[in-house]
């Protein structure tokens, strides 16, 4: 995210409120990546007390925060191939 952060501020002026939105987008991306790493290590499911498989909470965290990241980038018009590093 550091590289994207630098790239955006080198190529586009962001108003203070836009910078805050971009910060929140980066935080959402970081949370999604953290959840992804946990899922990679622990797997997608766990056994509940009845020994039934249940999805790990990180599954929904990753999904939600990836969607939030994309939505916030779209609000700032930072979505598309020209912004990918």
Secondary structure, 3 states (H helix, E strand, C coil): CHHHHHHHHHHCCCCHHHHHHHHHHHHHHHHHHHHHHHHHHHCCEEECCCCCEEECHHHHHHHHHHHHHHHHHHHCCCCCHHHCC
